[in-house]
Amino acid sequence: MTAARSIALFIVAALFEIGGAWLIWQGIREHKGYLWVGAGVLALGAYGFVATLQPDANFGRILAAYGGIFVAGSLAWAMVLDGFRPDRWDITGAVICLAGVGVIMYSPR
């Protein structure tokens, strides 16, 4: 159950961080306004809190593993919200990153 909880927390964290950055991008680059930017800042702050809920107590391990989640999640976000179509190298890189997450977080210690 701990791995399932950890994976769920990584997904929630990705939604907050990627979503927050996307909202700021939309607010500034797409001229949607400072309400979007403010929502993005709040989402990024929420990401920081969600990360602290991970069952592992090692900040460096959590953040390193989350990097792989961020890579794959960013590509998925771009596909859904921006119409981005990853090529085989994008997908290969994301799979490698997710494999790294598995090794870092869920290998027996």
C-alpha positions in Angstrom: 0.0 0.0 0.0 2.9 2.4 0.6 4.0 2.2 -3.0 0.4 2.9 -4.2 0.2 5.9 -1.8 3.6 7.2 -3.0 2.6 6.9 -6.7 -0.7 8.7 -6.0 1.2 11.5 -4.3 3.6 11.8 -7.2 0.6 12.2 -9.6 -1.0 14.8 -7.4 2.3 16.7 -7.1 2.7 16.6 -10.9 -0.7 18.0 -11.4 0.1 20.9 -9.0 3.6 21.6 -10.3 3.0 21.2 -14.0 -0.4 22.8 -13.8 1.0 25.7 -11.8 3.8 26.3 -14.3 1.3 26.0 -17.2 -1.0 28.6 -15.6 1.8 31.0 -15.2 2.9 30.4 -18.8 -0.7 31.0 -19.9 -1.0 34.2 -17.8 2.3 35.7 -19.1 3.1 34.2 -22.5 -0.5 33.9 -23.7 -1.6 37.2 -22.1 -4.5 35.6 -20.1 -3.7 37.9 -17.1 -2.5 37.9 -13.6 -5.4 35.8 -12.2 -3.9 32.9 -14.1 -0.5 33.7 -12.7 -1.8 33.9 -9.2 -3.5 30.6 -9.6 -0.3 29.1 -10.9 1.7 30.5 -7.9 -0.9 28.9 -5.5 -0.7 25.5 -7.3 3.1 25.6 -7.2 2.9 26.2 -3.4 0.5 23.3 -3.1 3.0 21.1 -4.9 5.6 21.8 -2.2 3.2 20.7 0.5 2.2 17.5 -1.3 5.8 16.5 -1.7 6.2 16.5 2.1 3.5 13.8 2.4 5.7 11.1 0.6 6.3 8.2 3.0 10.1 8.2 2.4 11.9 10.7 4.7 14.7 11.6 2.3 14.2 14.9 0.5 16.9 14.3 -2.1 15.4 10.9 -3.0 11.9 12.3 -3.3 12.9 15.2 -5.4 15.2 13.1 -7.7 12.5 10.6 -8.3 9.9 13.3 -8.8 12.1 14.6 -11.7 11.2 11.5 -13.7 7.5 12.0 -12.9 7.8 15.6 -14.0 9.4 14.6 -17.4 6.7 12.1 -18.2 3.9 14.2 -16.8 4.9 17.3 -18.7 4.8 15.4 -22.0 1.3 14.0 -21.1 0.1 17.5 -20.0 1.3 19.0 -23.3 -0.5 16.2 -25.3 -3.8 16.8 -23.5 -3.8 20.6 -23.2 -1.6 21.9 -25.9 -2.0 19.3 -28.7 1.7 18.3 -28.5 2.5 15.0 -30.3 5.7 13.4 -28.8 8.0 11.5 -31.1 9.5 8.2 -30.3 12.5 9.8 -28.6 10.2 11.8 -26.3 8.4 8.6 -25.3 11.6 6.7 -24.9 13.1 9.3 -22.7 9.9 9.4 -20.6 10.0 5.6 -20.2 13.7 5.8 -19.1 12.8 8.5 -16.6 9.9 6.5 -15.1 12.2 3.4 -14.9 14.6 5.6 -12.9 11.7 6.6 -10.6 11.1 2.9 -9.9 14.7 2.2 -9.1 15.1 5.2 -6.9 11.9 4.9 -4.9 10.8 1.3 -4.9 14.0 -0.8 -4.9 14.5 -2.9 -1.8 16.8 -1.1 0.7 
